[in-house]
C-alpha cells in the first residue's frame, strides 16, 4: 500500500507537469505592397491558434518593405526579430510597446548598419503573465514614416517553470525512495 509521502510525490509530479511551449508571434508582409502615404495600418488577423498569432503587416517606408516580424517570449523577456526586403542604410527602427490600453510607448531603437537586412531587439522590461503588443516605426533622418501592424504576445509566468522543476525533483525523490526500498 502506498504511503502518504509517496502519494504526495506522485500528486506533486502529476499536477506540475506541463510542457514548455514557446510563444511565437509573426507578422508577414506581402512583397507587392508599396506604401505611398504615411499612415497607421489597422490590425487584421490572418491566422490564429491558442498559442500562435499570425498577422499581416504593411511596409515600413516607401522603398523599404518589412518581410517578417517575429516576437518570441523567453522566460521574462521578449525577443523581437525582423527582416526587411533589401539592405537598409541610414535607417532606424523605433520599437514601441503597448498593454491593453493601447498607449504606445517607445522601448528601444535599433539603427541599421550599412547593408543590414536582419534586426533584433530584446525587451527585458516585461511583466510575467501580461499580454503585450509590439510594433516598429521606421525613422530616417529624424522623420518617422510608417508603423508596422502590431503583433501580440503573452509573456509566460516563470513560476510555472519552478513548479515543473519542483515536480520533477519530487518525482526523482519518489523513484529514489522506491529504489532504495527494493534494494533493502
C-alpha positions as CSV (number, residue, x, y, z in Angstrom):
1,X,0.0,0.0,0.0
2,X,1.5,3.4,-1.0
3,X,2.3,5.7,1.9
4,X,1.0,9.3,2.1
5,X,4.5,10.6,1.3
6,X,4.6,8.6,-1.9
7,X,1.1,9.8,-2.9
8,X,2.2,13.3,-2.2
9,X,5.2,13.0,-4.6
10,X,3.0,11.4,-7.2
11,X,0.4,14.2,-6.9
12,X,3.1,16.9,-7.0
13,X,4.6,15.4,-10.1
14,X,1.3,14.9,-11.9
15,X,0.0,18.4,-11.0
16,X,3.1,20.3,-12.0
17,X,3.9,18.6,-15.3
18,X,3.4,20.7,-18.3
19,X,5.4,21.2,-21.5
20,X,7.4,24.2,-22.3
21,X,5.7,25.9,-25.2
22,X,7.4,28.9,-26.5
23,X,5.0,31.5,-27.8
24,X,5.9,33.0,-31.1
25,X,4.1,35.7,-32.9
26,X,4.8,36.6,-36.5
27,X,3.8,39.2,-38.9
28,X,4.5,38.8,-42.6
29,X,4.4,41.5,-45.3
30,X,3.4,40.8,-48.9
31,X,6.3,41.9,-51.2
32,X,3.9,43.7,-53.6
33,X,2.8,46.4,-51.1
34,X,4.2,49.8,-51.7
35,X,3.2,52.4,-49.1
36,X,2.7,55.8,-50.6
37,X,1.2,57.7,-47.6
38,X,2.4,57.9,-44.1
39,X,-0.4,56.4,-42.0
40,X,-1.0,53.8,-39.3
41,X,-2.4,50.5,-40.5
42,X,-5.3,48.6,-39.0
43,X,-5.0,45.3,-37.4
44,X,-6.1,42.2,-39.3
45,X,-5.7,38.6,-38.1
46,X,-4.6,36.3,-40.9
47,X,-4.5,33.1,-38.8
48,X,-4.6,32.3,-35.2
49,X,-4.4,29.4,-32.8
50,X,-4.2,29.0,-29.0
51,X,-0.5,29.9,-28.8
52,X,0.4,31.4,-32.2
53,X,-1.0,34.5,-33.9
54,X,0.0,35.5,-37.4
55,X,-0.8,39.0,-38.5
56,X,-0.3,40.9,-41.7
57,X,1.9,44.0,-41.7
58,X,2.5,46.6,-44.3
59,X,5.8,48.0,-45.5
60,X,7.7,50.5,-43.3
61,X,8.8,53.1,-45.8
62,X,8.1,54.0,-49.4
63,X,11.1,51.9,-50.6
64,X,11.7,49.6,-47.6
65,X,9.4,46.6,-47.0
66,X,9.1,44.6,-43.8
67,X,9.5,40.9,-44.9
68,X,8.9,39.4,-41.5
69,X,8.3,40.5,-37.9
70,X,8.5,37.8,-35.1
71,X,8.1,38.2,-31.4
72,X,9.1,35.3,-29.1
73,X,8.8,35.0,-25.3
74,X,11.9,33.9,-23.4
75,X,11.0,33.5,-19.7
76,X,10.6,37.1,-18.6
77,X,11.9,38.8,-21.7
78,X,10.8,39.1,-25.3
79,X,12.9,38.8,-28.4
80,X,11.8,40.8,-31.4
81,X,13.3,39.9,-34.8
82,X,12.5,41.4,-38.2
83,X,13.8,41.3,-41.7
84,X,13.5,43.9,-44.5
85,X,13.4,43.0,-48.1
86,X,16.5,45.0,-49.1
87,X,19.6,46.3,-47.3
88,X,18.8,49.3,-45.1
89,X,21.1,52.3,-44.9
90,X,20.8,55.2,-42.5
91,X,17.5,53.9,-41.1
92,X,16.5,53.5,-37.5
93,X,13.6,51.3,-36.2
94,X,11.8,52.5,-33.1
95,X,10.3,49.7,-31.1
96,X,7.0,50.6,-29.4
97,X,5.1,48.5,-26.9
98,X,1.5,48.7,-25.6
99,X,-0.5,47.0,-23.0
100,X,-4.3,46.5,-23.1
101,X,-4.9,50.3,-23.0
102,X,-3.2,50.7,-26.4
103,X,-1.0,53.5,-25.2
104,X,2.2,53.1,-27.3
105,X,5.5,53.7,-25.5
106,X,8.9,53.7,-27.0
107,X,11.0,50.9,-25.5
108,X,14.0,51.0,-27.8
109,X,15.7,51.9,-31.0
110,X,17.8,49.8,-33.5
111,X,19.9,51.6,-36.1
112,X,20.8,49.8,-39.3
113,X,24.4,49.3,-40.2
114,X,25.3,49.7,-43.9
115,X,23.7,46.8,-45.9
116,X,21.9,45.2,-42.9
117,X,18.7,43.3,-43.5
118,X,18.1,41.4,-40.3
119,X,17.5,43.1,-36.9
120,X,16.6,42.0,-33.4
121,X,15.8,43.6,-30.0
122,X,15.5,42.2,-26.5
123,X,12.8,43.7,-24.3
124,X,13.7,42.8,-20.8
125,X,11.3,45.1,-19.0
126,X,8.2,43.0,-19.3
127,X,5.9,41.6,-16.5
128,X,5.1,37.9,-16.3
129,X,1.6,37.0,-17.3
130,X,1.0,40.2,-19.3
131,X,0.0,40.5,-22.9
132,X,1.9,43.0,-24.9
133,X,1.6,44.5,-28.4
134,X,4.7,45.4,-30.3
135,X,5.2,47.5,-33.4
136,X,8.0,49.0,-35.4
137,X,8.2,52.6,-36.6
138,X,10.7,53.3,-39.4
139,X,12.7,56.5,-39.0
140,X,15.1,58.1,-41.4
141,X,16.8,61.5,-40.7
142,X,14.6,62.1,-37.7
143,X,11.4,61.7,-39.6
144,X,9.0,58.8,-38.7
145,X,7.5,57.2,-41.7
146,X,5.3,54.2,-41.1
147,X,4.3,52.0,-38.1
148,X,4.0,48.3,-38.8
149,X,0.9,46.4,-37.7
150,X,1.3,45.2,-34.2
151,X,1.9,41.7,-33.0
152,X,0.5,40.4,-29.7
153,X,2.5,38.2,-27.3
154,X,1.7,36.8,-23.8
155,X,4.7,36.6,-21.5
156,X,4.8,33.4,-19.5
157,X,4.8,33.3,-15.8
158,X,8.2,31.8,-14.7
159,X,6.6,30.4,-11.5
160,X,5.1,27.7,-13.7
161,X,8.6,26.6,-14.6
162,X,9.6,26.4,-11.0
163,X,6.6,24.2,-10.3
164,X,7.7,21.9,-13.1
165,X,11.2,21.6,-11.7
166,X,9.8,21.1,-8.2
167,X,7.6,18.4,-9.5
168,X,10.4,16.6,-11.3
169,X,12.6,16.8,-8.2
170,X,9.7,15.3,-6.2
171,X,9.3,12.5,-8.7
172,X,13.0,11.8,-8.7
173,X,13.0,11.7,-4.9
174,X,10.0,9.3,-5.1
175,X,11.8,6.9,-7.5
176,X,15.0,7.1,-5.4
177,X,13.0,6.2,-2.3
178,X,11.2,3.3,-4.0
179,X,14.5,2.0,-5.4
180,X,16.1,2.1,-2.0
181,X,13.2,0.1,-0.6
182,X,13.7,-2.5,-3.2
183,X,17.4,-2.9,-2.5
184,X,16.9,-3.4,1.3
